[in-house]
Amino acid sequence: MISTERMAAVDANASALGVPRKQLMESSGNEVAREVRAVADPGAEVALLCGRGNNGGDAFVAARFLSAYDATVHLLGRPESIRTDIARENWAALGAAEVPTETVTDSADLSLGDPDVVVDAMLGTGVTGALREPERTAARLANGSDATVVAVDVPSGIDADTGEPTGGDAAVRVEADRVVTFHDEKPGLGSLDAAVTVADIGIPAAAERYAGPGDLLALGRDPDSHKGENGEVLVVGGGPYAGAPSLAARAALRAGADLVRVACPETVARTVQGYSADLIVRGLAGDRIGPAHVDRVRELAADNDVVVLGPGLGRGDGAREFAREFLAGHDGRAVVDADALRAVPEVDTDAELVCTPHQGELVGMGGETAEDPDERAELVRAFAADLGHTLLVKGAVDVVSDGDAVRLNRTGNPGMTVGGTGDVLAGTVGALAAVTDPFRAAVVGAYANGLAGDAAADEFGNGLAATDLPDRLPEAMRDE
């Protein structure tokens, strides 16, 4: 099963892997035509009800594969309002192929005749709300006909994730006899009184297994949002090191957090503040963070969506005890990095954690690793399940798992072995974890951090520095 949101990401990832959407549409349309041929003999009358998106584009393609049938394409809307380039190209191909078409701009003008098969390609997955005209009239005509109704991907008016009508129980929706869905079944289709065919359209397994540009699609910012609604992050660290918490904090800002605060020893607070006027720095008494600071940091954490714990914290026993005590009483979300990682297996916590170890740190936590990425992925998955937290294990190929799902990431380059890039990653994941679930935050964080590193390597080669990455994160995270 695959959700509609995840399917959109996989589709975009496939395109990035060299399988263009136009090719996928060609395969989808062929599969729709195959379903029509399975229920009707050559010469049968077929009415294809087509929307102006890629769902309609699939049916445009299908019509070309139905030359042995009396097929008519009914476009619900004006041709100039077709929304995607590939759908427009396939609409134009119908004219060149002399496939009969009708343009419907007024529902009163829509007539299906007496077809043997109706293809519902009006609305695809991800559409919300009740059907509007002319789709509502088209759905009524399809439901009232004696034709076999074949829906493309999902019946129009049905939520593919839930199987419920998008406009409520009383709303009009297409009552399909058969559904042709692509790549994998959608969760809501099993509850429908329809035969479901899952068609393989050539999406490579790597489009699901590896992080890609499609994973950025769900991270759009509400244009009506206000300060703080896009994430507030508290970075806790510093003492022996001032650069590490500063890098994490700057990365969190560049990854989209509205407000980033840093809790660090007062001895380095001025240095941390000097890295950016955008940071809100809270000094803690002394030159090291230890158990005496737990209550104060917990108080600060309560005002933030996510805590990034560990950058520059140091390896002293006091730091480890601080991390252990803080996590034991924390019930929010936290990204745990660097020296704080050692405390994670020792503590029982209600917090949602994303742990970001490199392979050596993973072994220090009690996990196992392997050279082969697939074997390493299974070891990481098993250890994440044991811990009950999400793991992002850094390497030439990053591995992300929440104990169930596993995703690999192959952005990045050897120049990123330089110190500080892990702090940038922790801050990036922290910003993302403030607005999405921990697993997705880890996947997108790894992908974007690697892209930022690749952009820096293009300019500096293996001489890149961690400070080169944060300012390249906004471009790396564009979903275009």
N, C-alpha and C positions, 0 to 999 in steps of 0.2 A: 504494500500500500504506500501511496505517496500523496501528501497534501497538495492542494493547488498552489500554495505559496512555494513549496519546495520544488514542485514541477516547473514553475516559472524560472527558478534559479538553475535547475538542471538544464533546461532548454537554452538559457543564456550561456551556461558553461560549455555546452556542446558546441555552440557557435564559436566560442573562443578556442575550442580544440580543433577547429577546422571543419566542422560539420555545419554548414550554413543553414539558417532557418528556411531558406528557400528549398533546400534539399529535403529537410524534414517535412515541409508542407507537401512536397511532391509525394513523399512516402505516405503521409497521412491520407491524402486524397485517394491514393491507390487503394489503401485499406478500406476506406469508406465505399469505394466502388466495388471492392470485393464483397463487402457485406450486402450491398444491393443485389449483386449477381447471385448471392446465396439464397435470396428470398424471392427473386422474380426472374422469369425467363427473358431472353432477348426479345425485343419488341414491346416489352411492357412500358407503361407510361410512368415516368418518374418526375416528381416535382421537388426541386431542391430549394428550400427556403433559406436564404443566405443573409447573414448580417454583414456589417461593414468592417469587421475585424478579421483576425486570422482564422477564426472558426469558419466564417464565410469563405475565406480563402481556401481552406481545406476542401470545401464543397465545389468551388470553382474548378479545382484540380480534378475532383472526382467526376465532374461532368464530362471532362475530356476523355476519361477512361470508360465512359458509358456510351460510346458511339453506336453500339448495337441496340440501344434503347431509345425510346421516345422521351428524351430528357429535356426539361426546361428549367433554367435557372431564374429564380425570382429574387432580385436584389431588393432588400428592404431599405430603401434610401437612394440617394443620388450617387452616381459613380464617383463624382468628385469628392464625396465625403468618405470614401473608403480610407481607412485609417492607417494602413501600413503599406510600405512600398511593395512588399512581396504579394500582398493581396491584390494591389492595383495591377501588378504585372500579370497575375493569373486571370484577373478580370479581362484585361486587354487580350490575353491569349484566347479567351472564349470567342471574341469577335473574329480574330484571325482564323480560328478553327470552325467558324460558322455554327457554333453551338447556340441554339435558341435562348434568348434572354429576355426578361421583362424587368423594368424598373418600377418599383412600387413606392410612390411618395404619398399616397393617400390610401389608407386601409380599405376604404370603400371600393377601390378599384381592384383589390386583390381577389383573384379567382383561381382555384387550383384545378378546376375541372373534375375529372373522376380518375385520379391517379391510382396506380397499383402500389406505388411506394412513395412516401414523403420522406425526404431527408431534412431533418431539423439541424441547421447549421447557423442558427440566428445568433445565439449568445454562447460564449464559451465559459470556462471556469473562472471564478473570481468575480463574477457579476453579482451585485446585490440589488435588493429592492424588487418591487413588483414589475411585471412586464408592462411596457408602455406600447403605444401604437407606433408602427403597424404590427409589432411582434405579438401583441395580445390577440388581435384578430387572426393573425396567421396561426397561432397556437390553437385557437378555437376551431379553425377550419381543419387543421391537421387532426385534432382529436375527434371531430365530427365525421371524418371521412372513413371509408372502409379500407383505406390503404394500410399497409404495414409501415409503421413510423420508425425510422432509423435515426437516432440522435448522434451527433458528432461530439464526442468527448463527454458531454453531459446534457440531459434534456434541458432545454431553455426554461428558466424559471425554477430550477432546482439547484440547491447548494451542493456542490460536488463533495464537500467535506462532511456534510451532515445528512444529506439526503432529504432535507426539509425544503419546502417551498420558500423561495427567497422573499416573497411578498406576504407570507403568512398562510395559514391553512386554507383560507378561502380564496387565495389568489389563483389566477389562471396560470397553468404551466403545461408544458407539452407532456402528454402521456405516451411515452415511447414504448414500443414493443421490443426494440433492440437498441443497444448503445455500443458504439465503437469508441473506446478510449485508448489513449496512446501511452506507451512505455510501461505503465504500471497502473493498477486499478486505484481509483480515487476512493477514499473512505466511505463516502455516502452512497455509492452506487449499489452496494450490496443490499440496501434496504428497499430498492425499487423493484417493482413488478415488471422487470425487463431482463432479457438475456444480455449479458455483458461480454463483449469481446475485447480483450487487451491485445493491442496490435504493437508489434515491434517495428519501430520506424527508423531504427539505426542510430539511436542515441548511445554513444559509447559508455561503458561502465565507468570510465574515468570521470565523466561529467558528474557523477554522483559521489565518487570516491574522493576526488581532489577538490579543494577549495578553488573557487574561481570567481569571475566578475558577477555571476548570478547571485552569489551569496551576499552581495552588497544591496540587492534590490529592495529589501524590506526595511532599510534604514533611513528612509526619507524623513525629513523634519517637518512637523506640522507648521504651516505658515502662520498660524494664529497662536503659536506657543509663546510663553513668556519666560523671563529669566528664571533659570532653575529647573524648568520642566524638561530640559534635555540632558539632565544629569548633573549631580554634584558629587565630587570625588574627593576623598581625603587620602593623601599619601602619608604613610607613617614610616619614617626611616631616618637615616643620617646619624651622624655622630662621628664615627671613624671616617666617613665619606660624606661630602656635601653634594658632589656631582650626581650621585645615583638618584636621590629623591628629586632633585631638580629636573633630571632627564625624564623621569617617570611623570612628573607633574606637567612639564611642557608637552609631553606626548599626549597626556589626557586632554589638555586644552585643544591641541591640534586635531585630535580624534573626535572632537565635537562636544565635550563636556562644557556646560555653561559656567560652572564655578569649580575651581580646583584649590583645595587647601592643603597645606603641608604641615604636619606636626613633626618637629625635629628638635634636637637639643638646642638650647639657646646659644650655645657656643658656635653653632654653624648657621643659625637662623638668618643673620644678616647676609651671609654668603649665598644662601639659598634664595633669599629675596632678590639679591643682585642679579640673578639669572633672568628674572622676568618680573616686570611690574604687574603682570596679570595674576600672579600667584598671591594667595592669602596665606601668610606664614604664621604659625602658632608655635612659639618657643616653649620648650619643656625644660625645667630646671636641670642643670648639670650638663655633662659632656657626653653622656651615653643614655640611651633609653633602657629602662629597666622596670621591674615590678612596681616600683613606686609610682609609675606613670600610668598604670592600667586604668584607674578610675577617670583620670583626665582625658585620656585618649578615647575611652568608651563614651564619655560625655560629648566629645567632638564628633565621634562617629555617628551619634544619634541624629545629627543634623545633615548627614550625607547619605547618598544612595548606595555608595560603594566605598570600601576601604581598600587601598593598595598597600599591603603590609610587607615590608622587608627590604626595599632598596636602601643600601648603605647602612643597614642596621648593625652589622658587625657580628662576629661569631662568639662573643663573650657569653658566659653562662647567664648573666643578667638579661641579655637580649633574648635568649632562648626561653627563659622563664617568663619574660614579658609576653612573648608571642603566644606561649602556651596558655597563660592566664587570660589574655585578651580574647583569644579564640574560644576558650571554654565558656565565656560569658556573652559572646557576640551571637546574635540571632539574625543578622542581616547578611549582606553579600560582601565577599572579600576576594580580592586577587592576592595570592600569597606567592612571594618570589624570594629568591636569594636566601639569606640566612634564616628567614622565618620558616622556610620549608621544613626544616628538621623537626619543628614542633608539631606538624600536622598529624603524623601517625600516632603521636602520643596523646592526642586530645580528643575528647568526645564533645562535639559542638553541634548546635542547631543551625549554624551559619551555612550558607551556600558558598562553597569555595571553588575558585579556579586556581589550580596550582600550576606554576610555569617553570618547572625544572629543566635544566639540560640533562643529558643522559647520566652524567656523573652524580648530579644531585638526586636524580630519580633513584639510582642505586643506593645512595645514602639514606633515602626515605624508606628503603626496603623493597623497592621495585626491581624489575629485571629489564634487560635490554638485549637487543640482537642487531647484527649487521643488516640482515634482510628486512626491508621496510614492512613487508606483510607480516612477518613473524613478530617484529617489534610492535606493530599495531595491535596484534592480539595480546601481547604481554601488557601493553599499556591499558587496553580495554579491561583486562582481568584485574589489574591493580586499581584502576579507577572504580571498578565495581566493589572491590574490597574496601577502599577508602570511603566510598559513598560521595565522592566529589569529582568534579571535572578536572582532567589533566590535559595540559598542553606541553608536550615534551619536545623541546627544541632540538633541532639537528639539521643536517643537510636536507632531510625530508622531515618536517614537523609532523607529529602525531597528536591528534586531539580526540579524546573520548570522554564520555560521561558514564562509562560502564556499560552502555548499550550501543549507541551510535558511535561510529568511528569515521573520522575524516583525516585525510592527509593533506599537507600543504608543501608545495615545492617552489614557491617564490623565495627569493633571497639568494645570497652569493657568498663565496668564501671570505670576502672582505668584512663580512658581518661577524667574524670571530673576534673583532676588536671589542674591548671592554665597553659596557654601557648600552649595547644594543638590546640586551635583555631587559634593562630598566625601561627603555623606550617601549618594548613590547608589553611589559606589565602595565604601564600607564595607558597604552592604547586599549588593552583588554578591559582595564578598569572603566574607561569612558564608555565603552560599548556595553559592558555589563550593567551600566546604569540605565540603559534603555532597551535591552533585549535579554534573552535568557543566557545563562552562563555558557552553554555549549556553543551557541551561535556567536557569542562575544569572542570566545576563544578561536573559533574558526576564522572569523572575519579579521580579528586582531592579528593572527599569524599571517594571513594572506596580505593584509594591508602593510604590515610591518616589513614583510619581505619585498613588496613592491617599492616601498620607500627606500629600502636598502639598495634595490636594483637601480633606482633612479640616481641615488648617490654614487653608486659604482660606475654608472655611465659617465659621470663627471670626474670622479676622483680615483677610479679603479680600486685596487685593494688598499689605497691610502685613505679610504673614507673614514670618518669618525662618527661616533654615536650622535654627536650634536648635529650632524648633517641630516638625520632622519626626521625629527619632528616636523620641520617645515615642509617636508615632502609628503606627509600623511594626508592632508586634505585632497591633493590631486590623486593619490593612491586610492582614496575611498570614494571617488566619484562613481556613481552607478550608471555611467553613460558608455 
